[in-house]
Amino acid sequence: MATLIIVESPAKAQTIKGFLGRSYTVKASLGHVRDLPRSKLGIDLENNFEPRYITIRGKGPVLQELRTAAKKADRILLATDPDREGEAIAWHLAAALGIREENCRIDFHEITKSQVQQSVKEPRPIAQSLVDAQQARRVLDRLVGYQLSPLLWAKVKPGLSAGRVQSVAVKLIVDRERAIEAFVPEEYWSITALLHTAEQEEFEAKLVSKAGKKIELANEAAARQVEEDVKDAEWVIARVKTSKRTRNPAAPFTTSTMQQEAARKLGFSAKKTMRIAQQLYEGLSLGKEGTHGLITYMRTDATRVSPEAVAEARDYINETHGAAYLPKKPRQYASKKGSQQAHEAIRPTSVQRTPAEIKQFLSRDQFRLYKLIWDRFVASQMSSALFDATSVDVQANDYIFRATGSRLKFPGFLKLYQEGTDESSLQNELEDRLLPALEAQEAVDLRKLDLQQHFTQPPPRFSEASLVKTLEEEGIGRPSTYAPIIDTILGRGYVYLEEKRFRPTELGAIVVDLLAESFPKLLDVGFTATLEGQLDQIEEGELSWQTVIHDFYGPFAEELEKAHEELERIAVEDEVSDVICGKCGRNMVYKNGRFGRFLACPGYPECKNTKPILDEIGVDCAICKREGRADGKLVRRRSRRGRFFYGCSNYPECTFTSWQRPVEEVCPHCGNHLAVRKEGSPPVCVNKECPGGEG
């Protein structure tokens, strides 16, 4: 029996072909084939919000090829991705191709030979509840986007657009920036005592309390008073407490945690992470072994793992690391409420396919992401890390100074994998910090008292990792939407990245304020999360999608009409710089693009001159000095791909560049700049051909 299988991508089709016999034909739809029209709303507001779908421009030849193949087939199976979007694509394909078979849908949660061959034997009906959930999101987003955008054109400037979920993400960034601007630093002081035992063993202890109460030092006078009070004090060990601590491994990846960790450890954007993960899922050639899908489906919020995969991981751990690294029982991880329990966590399709063994077949980025996924999954089934922890209280008059130490006793999962963090505290905690052998009532001597001034810090700007984490925690969007949300708000010029942190543009702040004034619910995080919950209820068959749209649209339409009538037009003026355009003599203005701020001529389109904003780093260019150009300064620039690098302000006369931050010192061998490759490490020569170079 001739069978036609339709998937979304050619890469996926190629992998699946290798697992099936000659009676199977595999074709790709190249994503959606039908959608709402781009030129108009495409939703019948008078007929229960019925969508009006059309064939996507350019997809006619694809559909014709699929129809021709369908006529030759005895059976048609739709193997689009196993989520709402994939279900909707299958539904549209069925409608476009006139497929009337009830059981025409199959799922591949991993693209392996066994899964593919099993799935073709178990077709099921298209799940209408998943289709309805996707339709509800599509209609909601179309109603908001296509009706808010004309409002922004009329009240701000032409060409603007707004999205339901994206606008909330921009508001998070704007609110954080305003919290930073409004932040007033508060002074505080810390005191650290450098102590030593009778055997001259040194250790540090920090001031924590006075007379049994936590102490806070608001200014220098308070710190000096402590210094005076303990000047002639006897220092005695008041308490020694030892304990054993365990640290358990993190769960295998979900979409969100994979994006966060790839941002922290690999420097990947959410979009790049998902693109590479898609390649790993759809399949790559492994030489003589053939083409295989390397990871399970990468859009998931579940942490469930199949018993077979757990057993394979445990066997590998036992054989490779030994029984000590294997817990007595397999680890299970609780998924959050509402997660897709039909899905698994993101894991390798085979633990036996180690990163080292297949590295030669992968690109550098494919290998790095695969290794991250593989390490995380295997570590999730390993033993806990064990620490010996010690806490020592040292008394000086009424004051208590505390010293803490820890020692890694057994690495457990840390032998393979350590979870990343936006802060440095975890790394510090895992480092061995040994204290001398101390006993209660033992006398110690003060060697030095270190008084330090500090100021409280504002909340940090969002990185890609912390923004994705916040979106997930607040219930904004779902696994498949995090990367598109970030890509959209960057592309619209409402935010930009600076030092890998999000900052809002003036335009972004204006749009957020306008929308928040007229559509308070739409910009409310809680309301957006409630809508996401309703989409989940539609998927579960508990709500009608038309009911959800109706309940949303009534109040929204009233607010929209009122906003058109009452909102005043907002003039957005470009900020003028003191930089003169070299082509026409005008003062250039600041603009915001996808990769941050830049200078542009206000005479556009007659004059299209642009310049990067040069960020001097306080280092004179050694190359310019050597060649008699004394005014060269090293500046930070941004490449076309958005990555920072360092160069000379005299470019193009001076072509010095470095990916690492140069320092003032020059190489004694060749006279080029030394540069810091990693903070805390000694500088090296930027010249790879130099004996003292980084190469």
C-alpha positions in Angstrom: 0.0 0.0 0.0 1.5 3.3 -1.1 1.6 5.8 1.7 2.3 9.6 1.6 3.7 11.2 4.7 3.7 15.0 4.9 6.0 16.9 7.3 6.9 20.6 7.5 10.6 20.6 6.6 12.8 19.0 3.9 15.4 18.0 6.6 12.8 16.2 8.6 11.5 14.5 5.4 15.0 13.4 4.5 15.6 11.8 7.9 12.2 10.0 7.9 12.8 8.6 4.4 15.8 6.7 5.7 13.7 4.8 8.2 10.9 3.6 5.9 10.5 1.3 2.9 9.9 2.0 -0.8 6.2 2.1 -0.3 6.5 5.4 1.6 6.8 8.8 0.0 7.7 11.7 2.3 7.0 15.3 1.3 7.4 18.7 3.0 4.8 21.4 3.3 7.4 24.0 4.2 5.4 25.1 7.2 1.8 26.5 7.0 0.0 26.4 3.7 -3.0 28.5 4.7 -3.3 31.5 6.9 -5.3 34.7 7.5 -4.8 37.3 4.6 -2.1 39.9 5.2 -3.9 42.7 3.6 -7.1 42.7 5.8 -8.4 41.6 9.1 -9.6 38.2 7.8 -12.0 37.6 10.7 -15.8 37.8 10.4 -16.7 39.9 13.5 -20.4 39.4 12.7 -20.2 35.7 12.4 -18.8 34.4 15.7 -15.2 35.5 14.7 -15.0 33.0 11.9 -11.5 33.1 10.3 -11.2 33.5 6.6 -8.2 31.5 5.5 -6.5 31.7 2.2 -3.5 29.9 0.6 -0.3 31.7 1.6 1.3 33.5 -1.3 4.0 31.4 -2.9 2.6 28.1 -1.5 0.6 27.3 -4.7 3.3 25.1 -6.3 3.9 23.3 -2.9 0.2 22.5 -2.6 0.1 21.3 -6.3 3.0 19.0 -5.7 1.3 17.6 -2.6 -2.0 17.1 -4.4 -0.2 15.2 -7.2 1.5 13.0 -4.7 -1.8 12.5 -2.8 -3.5 11.2 -5.9 -0.9 8.4 -6.2 -1.2 7.4 -2.5 -3.6 4.8 -1.0 -3.1 6.4 2.5 -2.0 9.9 3.6 -0.4 10.6 7.0 0.2 14.1 8.4 3.4 14.1 10.6 3.7 17.7 11.5 5.2 18.8 14.8 3.5 17.4 18.0 2.1 20.7 19.3 -0.8 23.1 18.7 1.0 24.7 15.8 1.8 21.4 14.2 -1.8 20.2 14.8 -3.1 23.3 13.0 -0.8 22.8 10.1 -2.1 19.2 9.8 -5.7 20.5 9.9 -5.0 23.1 7.2 -3.3 20.5 5.0 -6.3 18.1 5.4 -8.6 20.9 4.3 -6.4 22.0 1.4 -5.8 18.5 0.1 -9.3 17.2 0.7 -8.2 14.5 3.1 -11.2 12.7 4.5 -9.5 9.9 6.3 -10.4 10.0 10.0 -7.1 8.6 11.2 -4.6 10.6 9.3 -2.4 12.1 12.0 0.8 10.7 13.5 3.3 12.2 16.0 7.1 12.0 16.2 8.3 13.1 19.6 11.7 12.0 18.5 12.8 11.1 15.0 14.3 7.7 15.4 13.8 4.6 13.4 11.8 2.8 16.1 9.6 5.8 16.8 8.9 6.5 13.2 8.1 2.9 12.3 5.8 2.5 15.4 4.0 5.9 14.8 3.0 5.0 11.2 1.2 2.0 12.6 -0.8 4.2 15.1 -2.5 7.0 13.2 -5.1 9.0 15.1 -7.7 11.7 14.3 -6.7 15.3 14.1 -7.2 16.7 17.7 -9.7 19.5 17.1 -9.1 21.0 20.6 -5.5 21.6 19.8 -6.5 23.2 16.5 -9.0 25.4 18.3 -6.4 26.5 20.8 -4.1 27.6 18.0 -6.9 29.3 16.2 -7.9 31.2 19.3 -4.3 32.5 19.7 -4.1 33.4 16.0 -7.4 35.2 16.1 -6.6 37.0 19.4 -3.3 38.2 18.0 -4.8 39.3 14.7 -7.6 41.3 16.4 -5.1 43.1 18.7 -2.4 43.6 16.1 -4.5 44.7 13.2 -6.7 47.0 15.2 -4.1 48.6 17.5 -1.6 49.3 14.7 -3.9 51.9 13.0 -4.3 53.6 16.4 -0.5 53.9 16.8 -0.2 55.2 13.2 -2.8 57.9 14.0 -1.5 58.9 17.5 2.3 58.3 17.3 3.7 57.7 13.8 3.0 55.6 10.7 4.5 52.1 10.3 4.2 51.1 14.0 2.7 47.9 15.1 1.6 46.3 18.4 1.1 42.7 19.6 -0.8 41.3 22.4 1.9 39.3 24.2 4.9 41.3 22.8 3.5 44.6 24.3 3.5 43.0 27.7 7.1 41.9 27.3 8.1 45.5 26.3 6.3 46.8 29.4 8.3 44.5 31.6 11.5 46.0 30.1 10.2 49.6 30.4 9.1 49.1 34.0 12.5 47.6 34.9 14.3 50.6 33.3 12.2 53.1 35.2 12.8 51.2 38.4 16.5 51.5 37.7 16.2 55.3 37.0 14.1 55.9 40.1 16.5 53.8 42.3 18.2 55.8 45.1 21.3 54.0 46.3 21.6 53.5 50.1 25.0 53.4 51.8 26.0 50.5 54.0 29.2 49.2 55.4 30.6 45.8 56.1 33.4 44.7 58.4 35.6 41.6 57.9 38.1 40.4 60.5 41.2 38.7 59.3 42.0 36.3 62.2 44.7 33.8 63.0 45.1 30.8 65.3 48.0 30.1 67.6 49.4 28.0 64.8 49.3 31.1 62.5 46.5 29.7 60.3 44.5 32.6 58.8 40.8 32.8 58.2 38.2 35.6 57.6 35.0 36.3 59.5 32.3 38.8 58.7 30.4 40.9 61.3 26.8 39.6 61.7 25.3 40.6 65.0 25.6 42.6 68.3 24.1 41.4 71.6 22.2 38.7 69.8 20.6 41.0 67.2 21.5 41.4 63.5 23.5 44.5 62.9 23.4 46.9 60.0 26.0 49.6 59.5 24.4 52.6 57.7 27.5 54.8 57.6 31.2 55.1 58.3 30.6 56.4 61.8 28.7 53.2 62.7 31.6 51.1 61.3 34.2 53.2 63.1 32.3 52.7 66.4 32.5 48.9 65.9 36.2 49.2 65.2 36.7 51.2 68.4 34.6 48.7 70.4 36.7 45.7 69.4 40.1 47.4 69.3 41.2 45.8 72.6 38.7 42.9 72.7 39.6 39.3 73.2 38.6 37.1 70.2 37.2 33.7 71.2 35.5 30.9 69.2 31.9 31.0 70.5 30.5 28.2 68.4 31.5 25.6 65.8 28.8 24.0 63.8 29.4 21.3 61.2 26.9 19.8 58.8 26.5 17.8 55.7 24.7 19.3 52.7 23.5 17.8 49.5 22.9 19.5 46.1 20.5 17.7 43.7 20.8 17.9 39.9 18.5 20.1 37.9 15.7 18.6 35.8 16.4 17.8 32.1 15.7 20.8 29.9 12.3 22.3 29.0 12.2 24.9 26.2 12.5 27.7 28.7 15.4 26.3 30.7 17.3 25.3 27.5 17.0 28.8 26.2 18.2 30.3 29.5 21.1 27.9 29.9 22.2 28.3 26.2 22.1 32.1 26.7 24.2 31.9 29.9 26.7 29.3 28.9 26.9 29.5 25.1 25.9 33.2 24.5 23.1 32.0 22.2 20.0 34.1 21.5 16.7 32.4 22.1 16.1 32.4 18.3 19.5 30.8 17.6 19.0 28.2 20.3 15.6 27.1 18.8 17.0 27.1 15.2 19.9 24.8 16.2 17.7 22.6 18.4 15.3 22.2 15.4 18.3 20.9 13.3 19.2 18.4 16.1 15.6 17.3 16.3 15.0 16.9 12.6 18.1 14.9 12.0 21.7 15.2 10.9 24.0 12.9 8.9 26.3 10.8 11.1 28.4 9.4 8.3 28.1 5.6 7.8 25.5 5.5 10.6 23.1 7.4 8.4 20.8 10.4 9.3 19.3 10.5 12.8 17.3 12.8 15.0 19.6 13.6 17.9 17.2 15.1 20.4 13.5 14.8 21.3 11.0 17.5 20.4 12.3 20.9 21.6 9.1 22.8 22.2 8.0 21.5 25.6 7.3 22.6 29.2 7.3 19.0 30.5 10.1 17.4 32.5 8.8 13.8 32.2 11.2 11.3 30.7 10.3 7.9 29.3 11.2 4.8 31.5 13.3 3.5 28.6 15.4 6.7 28.4 15.9 6.7 32.1 17.0 3.1 32.1 19.5 3.8 29.3 20.9 6.8 31.2 21.3 4.8 34.4 23.1 2.0 32.5 25.5 4.5 31.0 26.2 6.2 34.4 26.9 2.9 36.1 29.2 1.7 33.3 31.0 5.0 32.9 31.2 6.5 36.3 30.4 3.6 38.7 27.7 2.6 41.1 28.5 5.5 43.5 27.2 8.0 40.9 23.9 6.1 40.5 21.0 6.9 42.9 19.2 3.8 44.2 16.0 4.9 42.5 15.5 6.7 39.2 15.0 10.4 39.6 11.6 11.8 38.7 10.9 15.6 38.3 7.6 17.3 38.8 6.3 19.3 35.9 4.5 22.5 36.5 0.7 22.6 36.4 -0.7 22.7 32.9 2.4 21.4 31.2 2.2 19.1 28.1 2.2 15.7 29.8 2.2 13.9 26.4 5.6 15.4 25.8 8.9 14.6 27.3 11.7 16.8 28.4 14.4 17.7 25.9 16.9 14.9 25.9 19.2 13.0 23.5 17.4 10.3 21.6 20.2 7.9 22.6 22.6 8.4 25.6 25.0 6.0 23.8 25.5 8.7 21.1 27.9 10.7 23.2 28.9 14.3 22.2 32.5 13.2 21.7 31.6 10.4 19.3 29.6 12.5 16.9 31.4 15.8 17.2 33.1 15.3 13.8 29.6 15.3 12.1 28.3 18.5 13.8 29.0 22.1 13.3 30.6 23.9 16.3 27.2 25.4 17.5 25.3 22.1 16.9 27.9 20.3 19.0 27.9 22.8 21.8 24.1 22.7 22.1 23.9 18.9 21.8 26.6 18.6 24.5 24.6 20.9 26.8 21.4 18.9 26.3 23.3 15.5 26.7 25.2 16.6 29.8 22.1 18.0 31.5 20.0 14.9 30.8 22.6 12.4 32.0 23.4 14.6 35.1 19.7 14.7 36.0 19.9 10.9 36.7 23.1 11.0 38.7 23.8 11.1 42.5 23.6 14.2 44.5 26.8 16.2 45.3 27.8 16.1 49.0 29.4 18.9 50.9 30.9 19.2 54.4 29.9 22.6 55.7 31.3 24.5 58.7 30.1 27.6 60.4 32.2 29.3 63.1 31.0 32.2 65.3 33.8 34.3 66.7 33.0 36.6 69.7 34.6 40.0 70.4 32.8 41.7 73.3 29.1 41.9 72.3 29.9 41.3 68.6 29.7 38.1 66.6 31.7 37.6 63.5 30.9 34.5 61.3 33.2 32.4 59.2 31.8 29.8 56.8 33.6 27.1 54.9 32.6 24.2 52.7 34.3 21.4 51.1 33.1 19.2 48.2 33.2 15.7 49.6 31.6 13.8 46.7 31.0 15.5 43.3 28.1 13.4 42.2 26.4 15.0 39.2 28.8 18.0 39.4 31.4 15.7 37.8 29.5 16.1 34.6 27.4 19.2 34.7 26.9 22.4 36.8 23.8 24.5 36.2 24.5 28.1 35.1 23.2 31.1 37.0 22.9 34.8 36.4 24.7 35.5 39.7 28.1 34.4 40.9 26.8 33.0 44.2 26.5 29.4 43.1 30.1 29.2 41.8 31.4 30.7 45.0 29.4 28.2 47.0 30.8 25.2 45.1 34.4 26.3 45.5 36.3 24.7 48.4 36.6 27.2 51.3 38.4 25.4 54.1 38.6 26.7 57.6 41.3 25.8 60.2 40.4 23.1 62.7 38.7 25.3 65.4 37.2 24.4 68.7 34.8 26.3 71.0 36.4 28.6 73.6 39.6 28.7 71.6 41.3 32.1 71.5 42.3 33.6 68.2 44.0 36.9 67.4 43.0 39.8 65.2 45.4 40.5 62.4 43.4 43.1 60.6 39.9 44.7 60.5 38.7 45.6 57.0 36.0 48.2 56.8 34.3 48.6 53.4 31.7 51.0 52.1 29.0 49.7 49.8 25.8 51.0 48.1 22.7 49.1 47.4 22.3 48.2 43.7 19.2 48.8 41.4 17.5 45.7 39.9 19.5 44.4 36.9 18.2 44.9 33.4 16.8 41.7 31.7 19.2 39.5 29.8 17.6 37.0 27.3 17.9 34.3 30.0 16.2 36.3 32.7 13.5 37.7 30.4 12.6 34.1 29.2 12.5 33.0 32.9 10.2 35.9 33.8 7.9 35.3 30.9 7.6 31.7 31.9 7.1 32.5 35.6 4.5 35.1 34.9 2.6 32.8 32.4 3.2 35.0 29.4 3.4 33.0 26.2 4.3 29.4 25.9 7.4 27.3 24.9 7.0 28.0 21.2 6.5 31.8 21.7 9.5 32.9 23.8 11.9 33.3 20.9 9.4 35.0 18.5 8.5 37.4 21.3 12.1 38.5 21.7 12.7 38.6 18.0 9.6 40.8 17.4 10.3 43.4 20.1 13.9 43.8 18.9 12.8 44.0 15.2 10.1 46.7 15.9 12.7 48.9 17.5 10.9 49.0 20.9 13.9 47.6 22.8 17.6 47.0 22.0 20.4 45.0 23.5 23.4 46.7 25.2 26.0 44.5 26.9 23.6 41.6 26.4 20.9 43.4 28.4 17.6 44.8 27.2 17.0 48.5 27.2 13.8 50.2 26.0 13.9 52.8 23.2 12.1 56.1 23.7 9.6 54.8 21.1 9.1 51.6 23.1 8.3 53.6 26.3 5.9 55.9 24.4 4.0 53.0 22.9 3.8 51.2 26.3 2.5 54.3 28.0 -0.1 54.9 25.4 -1.4 51.3 25.4 -1.3 51.1 29.2 -3.4 54.3 29.5 -6.1 53.1 27.1 -5.9 49.3 27.4 -4.9 48.6 31.1 -6.0 45.0 30.9 -4.1 44.3 27.7 -0.9 45.4 29.3 -1.6 43.7 32.6 0.6 40.6 33.3 -2.1 38.9 35.3 -4.7 39.4 32.5 -2.3 38.1 29.9 -1.5 35.0 32.0 -5.3 34.4 32.5 -5.8 34.4 28.7 -2.9 31.9 28.4 -4.7 29.7 30.9 -7.9 29.9 28.9 -6.0 28.8 25.8 -4.9 25.8 27.8 -8.5 25.1 28.7 -9.5 25.2 25.0 -6.8 22.6 24.3 -8.2 20.4 27.1 -11.7 20.8 25.6 -13.0 22.7 28.6 -13.8 26.0 26.8 -15.1 27.0 23.4 -12.6 29.2 21.5 -15.3 31.5 20.3 -16.5 32.1 23.8 -13.0 33.2 24.9 -12.7 35.5 21.9 -16.1 37.0 22.5 -15.4 37.7 26.2 -12.1 39.4 25.2 -13.3 41.4 22.2 -16.3 43.2 23.7 -14.4 45.3 26.2 -11.4 45.6 23.9 -13.5 47.1 21.1 -15.0 49.6 23.5 -11.6 50.7 24.7 -10.3 50.9 21.1 -13.2 53.2 20.0 -12.6 55.4 23.1 -8.9 55.6 22.4 -9.4 56.8 18.8 -11.7 59.6 20.1 -9.8 60.8 23.2 -6.1 60.2 22.8 -4.0 63.1 21.8 -1.3 62.8 19.1 2.2 62.2 20.5 5.1 63.8 18.7 8.3 61.7 18.7 11.3 63.8 18.2 14.7 62.4 17.4 17.5 63.3 19.9 20.0 65.6 18.2 23.7 64.9 18.6 26.7 67.2 18.3 28.2 65.0 15.5 28.1 66.6 12.1 27.2 64.5 9.1 30.3 64.3 6.9 28.2 64.2 3.7 25.7 67.1 4.1 26.7 69.0 7.2 23.6 68.5 9.3 23.7 67.5 13.0 23.2 63.8 13.1 20.4 62.3 15.3 20.3 59.2 17.5 18.3 56.2 16.1 17.6 52.8 17.6 18.0 49.7 15.5 18.0 46.0 16.0 21.5 46.1 17.4 21.2 49.2 19.5 21.7 52.9 19.0 23.5 54.5 16.1 23.8 58.0 14.5 21.9 58.8 11.3 21.5 61.9 9.2 18.1 63.6 9.6 18.2 64.3 5.8 17.1 60.7 5.0 16.2 59.6 2.3 18.2 62.3 0.5 21.2 61.6 2.7 21.6 58.0 4.0 24.7 58.5 6.0 25.0 56.6 9.3 27.7 56.2 11.9 28.2 53.9 14.9 28.3 55.4 18.3 31.9 55.0 19.5 32.3 54.0 23.1 35.8 54.8 24.2 37.4 52.4 26.7 40.1 54.7 27.9 43.0 53.1 26.1 45.2 54.9 23.5 45.8 53.0 20.3 49.4 51.7 20.4 49.4 51.1 16.6 48.6 54.7 16.0 51.3 55.9 18.4 53.8 53.7 16.7 52.9 55.0 13.2 52.7 58.7 14.3 49.0 59.2 14.7 48.7 60.4 18.2 44.9 60.8 18.4 43.9 57.2 18.0 41.6 55.9 20.8 40.4 52.3 21.2 36.6 52.1 21.1 34.0 49.4 21.3 32.0 48.8 18.2 29.2 46.4 17.2 29.5 44.0 14.2 26.7 43.5 11.7 25.7 40.4 13.6 25.4 42.4 16.8 28.5 41.1 18.5 30.8 43.6 20.2 34.4 44.0 19.2 37.2 46.6 19.8 38.8 48.8 17.2 40.5 52.2 16.6 38.7 55.5 16.3 40.9 56.3 13.3 39.4 53.5 11.2 39.8 53.1 8.2 43.3 54.6 8.5 44.0 52.2 11.4 42.6 48.7 11.0 43.4 47.4 14.5 40.6 45.1 15.8 40.2 42.6 18.7 37.3 40.5 20.0 38.8 40.8 23.5 39.0 44.0 25.5 42.5 45.6 25.0 44.5 47.0 27.9 47.1 49.9 27.9 50.0 47.5 28.1 51.6 46.3 24.9 53.3 43.0 24.0 57.1 43.1 24.5 57.5 40.8 21.5 55.6 42.6 18.8 54.3 45.9 20.2 50.6 44.9 19.7 48.0 45.5 22.4 47.5 42.9 25.2 43.9 42.0 25.7 41.8 40.3 28.4 40.1 37.2 27.1 38.2 36.5 30.3 37.7 38.8 33.3 40.2 37.8 36.1 42.7 36.2 33.7 46.0 37.8 32.7 46.1 39.7 29.4 47.6 38.1 26.3 48.8 39.4 23.0 46.1 39.9 20.3 48.5 38.9 17.6 48.0 35.2 17.0 51.4 35.0 15.1 53.3 36.4 18.1 55.1 34.1 20.5 53.2 35.8 23.3 49.9 35.7 21.4 46.6 34.1 22.2 47.0 31.5 19.4 
